[in-house]
Amino acid sequence: MVQHVTICGAGTMGGGIAIGCLAAGLDVTVLDTSEAALDRLRTRVAAHLARQIDKGRISAEGSVAAFIELLREIERYDLPGHR
């Protein structure tokens, strides 16, 4: 059974996949070459989790745990030969 997903790219598609995987309870690692894209993803995930709390779909404790887990696993990755 899949327990961990690594996503290459923190753009629209990668971010959506990351949010979906977190919602499914999976551990998620997101890699990107752009620190700006990673910052946007962090903001997007925080906003998504806040909406889920407001709707009563998740607890604040669960939200914080998911966000901390993702923050730990979002990282800038320099691809060989990438400038």
C-alpha positions in Angstrom: 0.0 0.0 0.0 1.3 3.5 -0.9 2.2 5.5 2.2 4.5 8.2 0.8 4.3 10.2 -2.4 7.1 12.4 -3.9 5.9 15.1 -6.3 8.2 16.8 -8.7 6.9 20.3 -9.2 5.1 22.7 -6.9 2.9 24.4 -9.5 -0.8 24.1 -10.0 -0.9 20.4 -10.8 1.8 19.4 -8.3 0.1 21.5 -5.6 -3.3 19.9 -6.2 -1.8 16.5 -6.1 0.0 17.3 -2.8 -3.3 18.6 -1.3 -5.2 15.5 -2.4 -2.5 13.2 -1.1 -2.5 14.9 2.3 -6.2 14.7 2.4 -5.9 11.0 1.8 -3.5 10.7 4.8 -0.4 10.1 2.8 3.1 11.5 3.6 4.0 13.9 0.9 7.4 15.3 -0.3 7.3 18.1 -2.9 10.5 18.9 -4.9 10.9 22.0 -7.0 13.7 24.1 -8.4 11.9 27.4 -7.6 11.8 28.7 -4.0 9.0 31.0 -5.1 6.9 28.1 -6.3 7.4 26.3 -3.0 6.4 29.5 -1.1 3.2 29.7 -3.1 2.5 26.1 -2.4 2.9 26.6 1.3 0.5 29.5 1.2 -2.0 27.5 -0.9 -1.9 24.5 1.5 -2.3 26.7 4.6 -5.4 28.4 2.9 -6.9 25.0 1.9 -6.5 23.6 5.4 -8.0 26.8 7.0 -11.1 26.3 4.7 -11.4 22.7 5.7 -11.3 23.7 9.4 -14.0 26.3 8.8 -16.2 23.7 7.1 -15.7 21.3 10.0 -14.1 18.7 7.8 -10.9 18.5 9.7 -9.8 19.5 13.2 -7.3 22.3 13.9 -4.9 19.7 15.4 -5.1 17.6 12.2 -4.5 20.6 10.1 -1.5 21.7 12.0 0.0 18.2 11.9 -0.6 18.0 8.1 0.9 21.4 7.5 4.0 20.8 9.6 4.5 17.4 7.9 4.3 19.0 4.4 6.5 22.0 5.4 9.2 19.5 6.5 9.0 17.8 3.2 8.8 20.8 0.8 12.3 21.4 -0.5 14.2 23.1 -3.2 15.9 20.6 -5.5 18.6 21.5 -7.9 18.3 19.2 -11.0 21.7 18.3 -12.6 22.3 20.6 -15.5 19.5 23.0 -14.4 20.4 26.7 -14.3 
